[in-house]
Amino acid sequence: MKPYTKSVLSAAIQAGLFSAAVGLSPALLAQESDKGQNAKEQELETITVTAQKRSQSIQEVPISIATLSGEKLDAIFSSGDDITALAIKVPGLYAESSNGRVAPRFYIRGLGNTDFDLAASQPVSIIMDEVVMENVILKSFPLFDVQQVEVIRGPQGTLFGRNTTAGIVKFDSVKPRQDFDAYVKTTAGTLGMFNLEGAVGGGLTDELSARISLLSQNRSDWIDNAYLGESDAMGGYQERAGRVQFLYETADVNALLNLHSRNYEGTSSVFRANVFTKGSNNLNENYDRDTVYYDATSNNPQEYDSWGGSLKLDFMLDGMTLTSISAYETASGFSRGDIDGGYGGLFVNPDPDTYGPGVIMFPSNTMDELRNLKQHTQEIRLASDTSNALSWQVGGFYFDSTFGVNTVGGVIDPAMVFHGNNSWALFGQGTYQIDSKWNVTAGIRYTDDVKTLSTTVPGNESLKVSDDQISWELSTNYRLTDKTSLFARIADGFRAQSIQGRNIAFAEPATVADAETIMSYEFGVKSDLLDNTLRLNAAVFYYTIDDMQISVIGGELNGNTLDNADKGVGYGFETDFDYRVLPNLSVGGGFSYNKTEFKDNNTVVGGCGFGNCTILDPVNNEGRPFIDGNPFAQAPETILTLNARYDYPVTSGEIYVYTDFALQGKTNLFLYESAEFRTNNQHEAGLRVAYINYDGNYEVGLFGRNITDEDNVKGAVDFNNLTGFVNEPRTFGVDFKISFY
């Protein structure tokens, strides 16, 4: 934004001439003239969210919400990172993956699921353009031409259904409109980075508009496989995605058609053997970011294709709107990994020269293949005119999903498992405006959910599990002043029962976890202070989860087993702020504290395989650790995020500097605690320097991500050796964007 305009400068000159004529101080009048203009330019923009499936100011919704958009979002993804780049960029939000650029795992307020299987269930729901993306592959659809990201904390079971016990992350694309606009953005940088993104949209007729959005992301292979003597063997990717939207608008009907697709080829997660020394969680001399030692000649490839579409219809009735959202998604592909992270194996050949780095017990190279995923969803809701004191919405939802998972490289090879999930729900929510300051919201949802599993492996029976639950919430918002409000919320939610068939590939039966239920309490304040230049929101929360679903992964049992812990507890707080210090200086960020703890005296899990790690928990007579009192897996206790933007006006535009910093506190990688598999104080920083030309509508910039080149451990594999995998490397680049109106 320009801190001064020609009209402002002209007014200041005229004020100076007038004051000189009447003997007043021109400096004093100039200050008074600029004061009102600067104050107006310092005001923060109103943020609109749809957390309650209505367009509302973020300050009016009685839920803890954070948003990302514009330059902040562009900076995070400037080097072409996948969706997990959102991790620790918002207080209380974390994400990671052991499957490369696909199958992300999200956590909110410490609650998530570490299950790496393609059939994994997660308590954080991903909503893209109002469609739930349930399968982990669908959750990884690349982000481009995005209007806004909303992180909605706490259970959202009333309006968004089962499997939202932790919250939702909601993505909204830029929609078609009648006015023409377009942009093209190119990026080139280190590691052979070359990205191209663009969109064009506008009116086709008086009632029909369209928008086409395209993405191409490329990185060269840059990691050497020293065991095979191959340079630049892996680490690269090619990502292609597109979206076409048509919007038809009349006084009575709106129709939005969204068609999208993705084609991806790249490298799965890069596992590195024995990068920890027993008794320490520091990366040791076996770790080299640029080099691995794999005996598998495939070098961890992965490929996925997906496409889908949705049709949203809005019918404007007398005092209400009827909405229908029909959607279909499909995906297929595979991911292969050298899971042991090295070469050879002690059990294959005891000669130390035949395996490494460090002691590798046995080779482990597996592939998971997703076959013919089909997801159908249908939502119908009727919403009242929100201008009345009582606003309400009621509706129904239908979900159907089928897919196959083929595991290659196990004891039984291959092992094909088929999954099915059918669910339907009825819901309603209403808000009553008691007076001009106080409103109360109540909601309820009934859900019926059925899951099935079958397999081609002999000796394994087909499974079918079902459950039905009622979810509800009660919240209130009270405006202390025009700029400050208090809110409180009680919410009940559930995550549907789960079936995990991965153990079938290792000659073990499939496992089942019963539905988990959560009761959540939160209280918060939202405020716009200092003449709307400071937005400060904060919330405290407490939740309990009964029959908490857990995934017992790896360890001495070398499996992926579902179970239910008796209870889990989480409590803490989060704050978000944005402060326009000056018309040309803004700072923002936030902090979260999430304390999580298992409450279960009986559940034990497998510790690390072959006694490789130092277990800190009490163990049973079989040496298996109890999880009682432990924090949840992959649940950062604290998250700190900061950002700042400073701009300087120049001819025809401005030069600005934007920087962001994120710090992740204590994090336990597994259900059990050990000296090796935990992290603390991991951080990353980004920087961008750019020139914007207002007359030419273009921007050119230099950027860097992970600019201090931090080697942050994101996860580990514990059944074979002390294997770890790390964050993205430091990247630098230059980009150019031009817009047309």
N, C-alpha and C positions, 0 to 999 in steps of 0.2 A: 504494500500500500504506500502511495506517495505521501510523505509527511507534509509537503506544501504543494499547492496548486498555483497556477498563474493568477487566478482571481484573488487568492489569499495574499499573494505578493503585491498585487495592484492595490488592494485595500490597505495594506500596511504603508505603502508609499503615500497614498492619499491622506491617511491619518497623520503621517509625519508632516506633510505640507500644511495641513490645517492646524496642527498643534503649534507649529512654528509661527503661524500668523497670529495666534491668540495667546502666545507665550506659555503654552503647556509643554511638558516634557514629551518629546516624540518617543523616547524609550519606554515611558510608562504606557502610552497609548498602544504602542506596538505589542507590549506584553499583554495588555487586556484583549487586543484583537486576536493574538495567537492563542491565548489561554482557552477560549471557547472552542477554536478549531482543533487544537491539540487534544483537549479533553474528549471531543467527539471521536477523534481518530484513535484514541487509546481504548475506547470501549470494546469489550469482547463481543463477538457475534453470538447470537442465540443458537444453541445446538438443538436440532430436532431429532428425536429418536422414535422408534416404533416398537419399543420393548413390550408394550401392551396392545400391539396390533392396531394402534392408532397413532397418528402423528401428534406428538406432544413435545414440549420443551423438556430437555433433560432435567431441568430444575423442578419440574412439576410431578415427575414420576416417583412414587414411593418405593423405589428399588435402587440399590447401589449399581450404578452404570458408569462405564468409562468408554470413551470413543476415540477413534483415530481416523484422520482424514487429511486430505491436502498434502502439504509439504512434509508433515510428520510421517505420514504413511509412505510417501514417495521415498523419503530418506531411508527408511527401514529396508525397503526392497530395491534400493538403487543398484545393487550388484546382482540382482536376479535371484535372490535367495528364495527358498520355498516357504510355505505357510508357517513353518515352525520358527521363522524369524520373529514372529510375534511374541515369543517367549520373553518374559520379564520386561517387555516394553510397556506393559500395563500392570499396576500393582495388583497382586493376587492371581495373575495369569501366567501359566507356564506351559511349555510344549516341548516335546522331544520325539525322536523316532530312531529306531534301529533298523529301519527299512529305507534309508536314503531319502529321496524326495517324495515318497509315498507313505501312506499309513501313519500319519502323525497321531500322537497321543497328547491330549490337552488336559490341563489340570486348572481348576479354579478354587481358590481358598484351600489349597492343599489336597483337594479331592479329585482323583483321576483313576486311571487303570493302566498298569504297565504291560498288559497282555499284548504280545507282538503278533499274534495270529491274525490272519485275514478275516476271521469270523469274530474278532474281539468286540465286546460291548463296552461302551464308554459312558461315564456319567456327565460328560460335557457334550452337548449337542451342537452340531454345526449346521447353521441355517444359511443357505445361499439363495438370495432372491426369493425368499419366503418358502423355500423348499428344504425339508430336512434331508441332510446327507448322512445316512445312517452307517453305511459301510465305510471302513477306514480308507479305502481307496478313493471313494467319492469325496471324503473330507479333504483330500490333498489337491483338489482342482486349483490350478494356479490363479493368482490374483492379478487382475489388470482392469483398467478403466473402472475402478471401484469408487463409488461415491463416499461410502463411510463404513467403518467397522464398529460394531457395538459389542462390548463385553458386558454381559448382563449376569451379575453375580447372584449366587444362591439358587435354590430349586425353582424351576419355572414350569412345574407340572400342569398347572391349570390351563394355560393357553398353548403350551408347546409340547405337552405330553410326557410319556415315560422316557426314561434315560436322560433326564435333565436334572438329576439330583445335585449336581455341582453348579449348573448354570448353562448358558448358551453363549456362543460367539456367532454373531449375525453379520453377514456381508450383504451389502446392497450395491449393485452395479449402477452406473450412470444410465438413466432411462432416456428413451427417445423424447424429443420435444419438437415443436413446430419450427423454432428458430434454428437456422443452420449453424453447426459448429463442427470443428474437426481438429485433430492434432496428430502429429507424428513425433515420436521420440526415439532417438538412437543412442546406444551406449556402447562404448568400447573400453576395455580395461585389461588388467593383468589376468593371467591364467587363460588367455585366449578368449576372454569374455567379449561377446558381441550380441547385443540385444536390440530388438526392434519392436516397438509398440505403437499402435495407432488406433484411431476411431474416427468415424464420420457419421453425422446424423443430421436430420432435419425433416421438414414436412414434405410429404409426397403429394398429398391433397389437403384440403382444408380440415379433414378429419383424421387423416392417416399420416403418421410419422414413423421413421425408422432409424435404427442405429446399428452400425457394424463395428465391432471391436476385434482387433487381432493382436496376437502376441507371438514373438519368436525369441527364445532365449538359448544361448549357446555358451558352453565352456569347453575348452580342450582338456584332454587327459593330461594330468600333471604329476601323478604319483607313480613312482618306479616300482616294479616288482623285481627286487634284487635276486630272489631265488631263481627265477627263470631268466634273469639277465635282460629284462624288458624295460626300456625307458618309456616314460609317459604311457603306462599301461592302463590306467584307470583314473577316475575322479571327474571325468567330464560328463556332459549331458547335452541333449537337444530337446527342448520343450517347445511344442507348437500348440496353440489354443486359439479358439475363435468363438465369437458370440454374435448372433444376429437377433435383433429385437424389432417387433412391429407393435406400435401403439395406435389403437383406434379409439377416438374420443368423440362422444356426442353428449347431448344434455341428459340422455337416459342410460347410456351404456358406455363403459370403457372396457377395452379388451387389450391385454398385453401378452404377446407371444414371444417366448424366449427360447431360442435354439442355441446349443453350445456343444463344443467338442474339444477333445484333447488327444494329442499324440506325443508320447514321451519315450525317449531312450536315454539311458544313463547308467550310472554306477550306483549300486546299493551302498549301504553303510560300510565303511572301511574298518574292519576289526583288526586290532593290533595285539599280538600275544605278549603276555607277561610284561606289560608296561608299568606294572606296580611291583614293588618289592614287598614281600610279606612283612606286615607290621606298619606299612606306610601307605598313604594315599597319594603320594607325590609321583609324578611321572618319572621313570628312571631312564637309564642309558639305552634300553631297548626301544624307546620311543623316538621315532623320526617322522615328522609330519609328511615328508616327501617320499618316504620309502616304506614298503612292506615286504614280507617274505612269504609268498603264497605258493603252494605246490599245485593248487587248482588252476588249470590253464585258462579258465573262463574269465578270471579277474572281476568277479562280482558284478555281472551285468543285470540290468532290469529294464523291462519294457512294459508300458501300459497304454491302452487306448480306452477312451470313454466318450460317450456322447449322451445327450439328453435334451429334454424340452419341457416347457411348462406353459400353460395357458391360464391366465388370470382374467376373470370376468367380474366386473362390478356393475350391478344393476341398481340404479338410483330409484328407489321407491318413495312413497309418501312418508317422510320422516325417518327413513332408514335406508340402509344399503345392504344388498345381498351380494356376497362375494363367493366365487367358486375358484379354486386353484387345483388344476389337474396337472400332474407331473409324471414323467417317466425318465429313468436313468438306467444306463447300462455301462458295464466296464469289463475288461478282461486284460490279462497280462501275467507277468511272472517276475520274480526276483530271486537271484541266486547269491549265496554268500559263503565265503570261507570263514566259518564261524569260529574255528579254533585260532584264527589269526596268524598262523604260521605254517610250517612245513613238517612233514613226517609225524612220528608218534612213538613214544616209548613202548607201547604195547605192540607196535608193528615191528620195530627194530630197536633193541635196547642200546645200541651204539649211540653215544651222545652226539656224534658228528652227523647223525641222520635226522635230527629233529632240532627245531628252534624257531624263533629266539627263545631261550630258556627251555624249560621242560614242557613239552607238549605230550599229553597222555595218549591221545589217539586222534586221527584225522576226523574232521567234521566239516563236511561241505554239503549244504542242503539247498533245495529250491522249493519255494512255495509258488503255486500257480493259481490265480483266480480265473475261474471259468464261468462265462455267461452269466454275470451278475445282471439281474433285472429287478428294478425297484419301481413300484407303482404307488403313488400317493394321491389322495383326493381329500380336499378340505372344503367344506361349505359352512359359511357363517353369516349370520344376520346381525347387523350392528345398527344401533339407534343413532339418531342425530345428537351429537355431543353438545349442542347448544342448550339442551334441557338440563334441569337439575339432576335428573337421573339419566345416566348413560349406561348402556348395556350391550352385550353381545352374546350370542348363543351359537352353537355350531356342532358339527360332527367331523370326524377325521377317520380315514381309512388308510392302512399301510399294508403293503404286501411285498415281500422280498424273497428271491430264490437265487442261489449261486452254489458253485462247487469249489472246493479247495483241494488241490492235489499237492501232496508233499512228496518230494523226491529226495532220497539220500538217507532215509531212516532205516530201521530194522526191516520194515516191510516197505518195499520199494517197487512201484509207487503206491501211495495210499490215497484213494479218492474219497472225499467226504462231501455230502450234499446237505446244505442248510436251507431251511425255510422259516419264514417269520410272517405271521399274519396278525394284525392288530386293528382294533377299531375303538373309537372313543366318542363320547358326548361331553360337551363342556359348556360352561356359562360363566360370565363375569359381569359384575355391575359396579358402578361408582355413583355414589350419591353425594352431591354438593350440599352439605348441611347449611353452610352460610358462605360468605365471600372468602373466608379464610380456611375453612375446614372441610375435608372430604374423606369418605370412607369407601374402600374397595373390598369386595368379597368375590371369591371365585371357587368353582368346584368342577371336577372332571372325573368321569368314570371311564376306565380303560380295561379292555379285555385283550390279552396278549397270548399267543400260542407260538411255540417254537418247535421245530422238528429237526432231526438228524438221521441220515441214513448213509451207508457206506458200501463200497464194493468189496471191502476186505472181509473174508469169511470169518465167522465166529463172533461178529459184533452185531448186536441187535439194534434195530431202529429205535430212536428215542422220540418222545413227544412230551413236552411240559407246557403247562398253561397256568395262568393266574389272572385274577382281575382285582383291581384296586381302585379306591377313591382317593384322589388328591384334592387338596383345597388350600386356600390362602386367605388371609385377612390382613389388610394394610390400611394405613391412614396417613394423611399428609396435612400438616397445619402450618399456615403461613404466619410467622411471627411479624414479619414486615413484608413490604412489596418485594424485597430482595432476599429474604431469608426464610427458609421453611424447615420444619422438623418432620421426619417420617419414621414410622415403625411398621414392622412386617413380621407376621408369623406365617410360615409356609410349610406344607407337608408335600412330599413327593416320593416317587419310587422309581427304581430301575428294574425293569422286567427281568425275569429269570434268564439265565444264559446257559448255553451248551457249548462245550469245547471239545472238538474231536481230534485235535492235533496228536494226542497221545496214541491214537490208533496206529500212526506210522511207526511208533516205537513199541509195538506189541503190548500196549496197555489199553484199557477201555476208555471210552469217552467219559467226561465228567460234567456235572451239572452244578450250578449255583442257584440257590433260591433267590427270589426277588428281595432287594434291599429297600428299606424305607428310611426316609430322613425327616426330621423335624428341625426346622431352622428358625432362629429368632434374630432379627437385626433392628438396629436403631441408628438413625443418622441425621445429618444436617446438610443442607445445601444452601449456598449463599453466594450472592454477587455483591462484592464489597468495593469500597473505594471508588465510588462513581462508576461502577460496572467495569473496572479495570482488573479486579481480582475475583476469580471464581474459585471458591474453596468448598469442596465436598468431602465428607467423612462419614464413615459408618463403623459400628462395632457389631460383631456377630457371634453367635454360638449355635452349634448344631450337634445333633446326635444321630448316628446311623445304626439302625438295628439290622442284623443279618448282613453286614457289609460284605459285598462280593470282593474277593481277592483272587489274584492269579499267582499261584505258587510256581515260579519259573526257575528252570535250571537247577543249580545246586547239585548235591550228591544224587538227587533223584532223577536229574536230567530229563525233566518233563515240563509240561505246561498244563497245570491242573487247576481247575476251578474249585473254590471253597467259599465258605461263609464264615467270617469272623463274627463273634457274638455281638460286638458293638464297637463303633468308632466315634470319637469325639473331636470336634474342632472348634477353636475360638480364636478371636483376634480382632484386628481392625485394618482399615485401609483409608488412605487419604489421596485425593487427586486435586491438583491446583493448576491454574493458568493465571499468569500475572503479566499484564501489559505495563511494564515499568515506565516506558516512554513510548511515544508514537512509533519509534523505530527499534525498540528493544522489548522482547518478550521472553519470559522464562516459564517453565512448566515442569510437571512431573508428578511424583507421588511416592508413597511408601506403604507397604503392607506388612503386617505381622500375622502369620498363620501358625498356630500351635495345634498340632494334630497328635492323636494318641489312640492306639488300640486298647480296648478294654476287653480282654479275653484271657482267662487263666489257663485255658486248655489247648488252644491251637498252637501247633508246632509246624515248622517248615523245614525243608532240607537246607542245610548249610552249604557252604561252597564245596565243590567236589574235591576229593582227595586231600582234604585238610589244607588247601592252598592258602586260605585266609585266616585272619585272627578274629574269631567270633567273640563278641562282647556280651552276648545275651546268656542267661541261664539256659541249660540244655537238659533234655530228658535222658533216660538211661541208654538211649540209642545215639546220643550225641546231637540230637536235633534241637535247634534253638526255639524257645518260646518267643512269641511276638508281643506278649502283653507289655504295655507301657511304651512300645516303640512308636516312632512317628510313621506316618504313611509313607510308602515308597514314592520317590520323586516329588516330594512336597516341600518346596523351599520355605524355610521358616520366615525369611524376610526377603522382600524385593524392594529395591530402591531404583527409581528411574528419574532422570533429570534431562531437560533439554533447554536450549536457549537459541534465540534468533536475533541477530543484529543486522540492520540494513543501513546503507549510506546512499543518499540520492546522488546520482550523476546525470549527465546529459541523456535525455530520452529514457531514463530508467533508474535502476538501482543496483548496487552490489550488496549481496547479503552473505552472512556466515551463519550456518546452522550446525549445531553440535548436539549430540545426545550421548547419554551414559546410562548404563544399567548394571546393577550389582545384585547378585544372587547370594543369599545367605545359606545357612546350613541346610544340606540336602542329603537324605539317606537314599541310596540307589536301590536297595532291596527291602524286603519285608523284615529281614533280620539286620542287626547292626554288626558291623565289623570295622576294623581299623582301616581297611583298604577301600571299601566301597562306600565312601561318603565324600562330599565336597563342601567347601566353604569359601565365601568371599570371591567367587568367580565373577569376572566383570568383562564388559566389552564397551567400546566407544566408537562413535561414528562422527564424521566431519564432512561438511559440504560448503563449498565456496562457489557462488554463482553470480552471473550478471543477467538481469532481466531488462529487455528492451521493450518498453511499453508501446512505442510507435510501430515496431515491427512484429509485436506479439511473439517474440521468441526468447528463449533462455538457454544459456550455455553454462555448464558447471563442471567443477572438479569435485570428486567425492572419494571417501575412503571408509571402508567398514572393517571393524575389528582392527583399528588403526595401530594399536599397540601390539598386535599379533599375539594375543593371548591363546594359550593351549588349555582349553577348558574341557574337562571330562564331562560328557553328557550321559554316559551309560557304560555298562559293563556286561560281560558274560562270565559266569562263575563256575560252570560245570566241568571245565577242562583245565583251565589255567587262569591266570590273572589278566584276562583280556579286557581291553577298554576301547571306547570310541569317543571322538572329540568333536569340537565345534568346527565351524567353517574357518578357513584361513583368512589372513589379511588380504584385502583386495583394494585396488585403487582403479579409478577410471575417470572418463570424461563423458559427458552426455550433452545432447542438444535436443531441444524441444521447440517446435513451432506450432502455434495455434492459428486457426482460421475461424472467422465469424462472419 
